[in-house]
Amino acid sequence: TSQEFLTQLMSKLGGKNPEETGGFQEAPLAYDAIWALALALNKTVGPLKAKGRRLEDFNYNNKDITAEIYRALNTSSFEGVS
């Protein structure tokens, strides 16, 4: 939950008020972005395996894997902390 996120963030900051630190406004967005990417990458494993591919085969010239990751990102949904 967003409250758990704030509690953990304050713990990492040594009890300082997160609003008084740089980057506080972006922290929940960055946290959600990482989760969105992780969920999307996880979602690509099955479809890539069916095509005889793996995430480990990714490179910036491989349009097939890139398209699969993009599709997974666009079809993912979750309730984030932001």
Secondary structure, DSSP 8 states (H G I E B T S, - for coil): -HHHHHHHHHHHTTT--GGGSTTTTTHHHHHHHHHHHHHHHHHHHHHHHHTT--GGG--TT-HHHHHHHHHHHHT-------
